[in-house]
């Protein structure tokens, strides 16, 4: 390993742990991925996971983001309030000296007070995306689709608002456990039915201010009427729920269509791109992952890339 | 049993079967309840259930309503379109001669085309309620809360619109299977926390045109922030979802507050009454059950209460 290695970044979530080794230019020179999310730690817990994932890497500072900073994580790092940017998030980082060979800083999540909402990890992705896509700094909606989709509003380079929509979790609940999924063929093997998805998106869009909560049952009614094939149900429902995210976003933005930047897995982002088109949005920017860049940006904003500013932040040692 | 017995009514749903024996004045002179819903039939199926529940009762015409007329029921009776009233519903009844000693008529459900929606059984309750509460015939929203809550708009004595909201099912899914219910104490035993319920209703109300789908996660965020006790979560969530029903209803009615009539179990109707107050509604009329009256009204509209009109309806014998 060369002497110009400068930082280790950890994207440490609920179900996985990714580690990146950066050189002095912020380039990733090595990376590893393990299944050691905070709920799936190896014997020896957090310390053992850290040692193993950084084995043979030179001792240098570490910045970690994600659920590792939650109450169920290694060290609970208090949420930072809105508006937030790399500087304010870096100020909220806490230092953990639990491991002998490393200086570990854990990033905070973000909190919105009314309505109450929180995120952990996505803020780092957004900070990364802002560095990767400078044009998105002006006025952009960042969408991180998934189990708990996040929609964040960035204005002038700062995160000024965000919302969580339980789209992925709701989809799984309805398909697996509700009457809407009862008696469906094994859909896991089936391919994407675009027509059914778009139909669901349109149903959400056309629900106006009522929203889809009162339209979910139409899935069942359409099936009973022979107007929706059982094989179309999963993607129709996916379209309904993803469409609802866009409907809500437009209501929140008073109908103003802002530029979009999607951060997430490619197939999921394709669905969101398709939904965005139905609502009149321009084709969104898409990033598969931005936490690599986000961790580097946070380290930079915290002054952790130069020895001179090493002790300028008030970390705690629990 | 007296000679003036005129009709047997069956309220035959998914999970239970209720039978009523009426005299010539429409008064119930005997009633029985069994757990033989269409998914829980005794050995011998529908015929055996009917014979048992009417055992020792004199042979007379029978009117049945509910899921017994569905595809999974005894005889699929096609849905009747909106607008609907006792006459049009009675016209849609089909006759089944499967049982030797009885002439059995099964009532249809109602269907709305756009957005697609269906009901079976609730239409009979609404017809009964209109007879019990004549003041509700002018312009009233009938609400039948439950697993799949029904909201029906009655104008000039006719059902002109209705919507299904999967409130009860969604509540159960979220509490039992989602992150919102994770780690809660055993709530089944706990009593109603009115404060938490009303807070949930207000959250739904104040979500405006966005709706609660993007607010569900706030349940989790409030818990994490220590602003919502774990013991308050179930009723907060109940308030969110029931509140959403009212929010949707007001959006549909363009903010016009119509008179309400609730039909359902007393404790549940109390929650809806409390929610209605938060939205500015007058105290709703409440009926615990109206199907007894509804079955009689349908029999009357079908001319089944007089021998002269016995064969005036075009029933089929499958």
HADDOCK unambig.tbl for C-alpha pairs under 7 A between the chains (distance, minus, plus):
assign (segid A and resid 115 and name CA) (segid B and resid 218 and name CA) 6.67 0.50 0.50
assign (segid A and resid 116 and name CA) (segid B and resid 218 and name CA) 5.02 0.50 0.50
assign (segid A and resid 116 and name CA) (segid B and resid 221 and name CA) 5.61 0.50 0.50
assign (segid A and resid 116 and name CA) (segid B and resid 222 and name CA) 5.90 0.50 0.50
assign (segid A and resid 117 and name CA) (segid B and resid 217 and name CA) 6.98 0.50 0.50
assign (segid A and resid 117 and name CA) (segid B and resid 218 and name CA) 5.37 0.50 0.50
assign (segid A and resid 117 and name CA) (segid B and resid 221 and name CA) 5.03 0.50 0.50
assign (segid A and resid 118 and name CA) (segid B and resid 221 and name CA) 5.87 0.50 0.50
assign (segid A and resid 163 and name CA) (segid B and resid 214 and name CA) 6.83 0.50 0.50
assign (segid A and resid 164 and name CA) (segid B and resid 214 and name CA) 6.20 0.50 0.50
assign (segid A and resid 164 and name CA) (segid B and resid 217 and name CA) 6.35 0.50 0.50
assign (segid A and resid 165 and name CA) (segid B and resid 213 and name CA) 6.63 0.50 0.50
assign (segid A and resid 165 and name CA) (segid B and resid 214 and name CA) 4.72 0.50 0.50
assign (segid A and resid 165 and name CA) (segid B and resid 217 and name CA) 6.80 0.50 0.50
assign (segid A and resid 166 and name CA) (segid B and resid 217 and name CA) 6.68 0.50 0.50
assign (segid A and resid 173 and name CA) (segid B and resid 173 and name CA) 6.70 0.50 0.50
assign (segid A and resid 209 and name CA) (segid B and resid 209 and name CA) 4.60 0.50 0.50
assign (segid A and resid 209 and name CA) (segid B and resid 210 and name CA) 6.84 0.50 0.50
assign (segid A and resid 209 and name CA) (segid B and resid 251 and name CA) 6.37 0.50 0.50
assign (segid A and resid 210 and name CA) (segid B and resid 209 and name CA) 6.85 0.50 0.50
assign (segid A and resid 210 and name CA) (segid B and resid 248 and name CA) 4.91 0.50 0.50
assign (segid A and resid 210 and name CA) (segid B and resid 251 and name CA) 5.85 0.50 0.50
assign (segid A and resid 210 and name CA) (segid B and resid 252 and name CA) 6.73 0.50 0.50
assign (segid A and resid 211 and name CA) (segid B and resid 211 and name CA) 6.60 0.50 0.50
assign (segid A and resid 213 and name CA) (segid B and resid 165 and name CA) 6.61 0.50 0.50
assign (segid A and resid 214 and name CA) (segid B and resid 163 and name CA) 6.83 0.50 0.50
assign (segid A and resid 214 and name CA) (segid B and resid 164 and name CA) 6.20 0.50 0.50
assign (segid A and resid 214 and name CA) (segid B and resid 165 and name CA) 4.72 0.50 0.50
assign (segid A and resid 217 and name CA) (segid B and resid 117 and name CA) 6.97 0.50 0.50
assign (segid A and resid 217 and name CA) (segid B and resid 164 and name CA) 6.34 0.50 0.50
assign (segid A and resid 217 and name CA) (segid B and resid 165 and name CA) 6.80 0.50 0.50
assign (segid A and resid 217 and name CA) (segid B and resid 166 and name CA) 6.67 0.50 0.50
assign (segid A and resid 218 and name CA) (segid B and resid 115 and name CA) 6.66 0.50 0.50
assign (segid A and resid 218 and name CA) (segid B and resid 116 and name CA) 5.02 0.50 0.50
assign (segid A and resid 218 and name CA) (segid B and resid 117 and name CA) 5.37 0.50 0.50
assign (segid A and resid 221 and name CA) (segid B and resid 116 and name CA) 5.63 0.50 0.50
assign (segid A and resid 221 and name CA) (segid B and resid 117 and name CA) 5.04 0.50 0.50
assign (segid A and resid 221 and name CA) (segid B and resid 118 and name CA) 5.88 0.50 0.50
assign (segid A and resid 222 and name CA) (segid B and resid 116 and name CA) 5.91 0.50 0.50
assign (segid A and resid 248 and name CA) (segid B and resid 210 and name CA) 4.91 0.50 0.50
assign (segid A and resid 251 and name CA) (segid B and resid 209 and name CA) 6.37 0.50 0.50
assign (segid A and resid 251 and name CA) (segid B and resid 210 and name CA) 5.86 0.50 0.50
assign (segid A and resid 252 and name CA) (segid B and resid 210 and name CA) 6.73 0.50 0.50
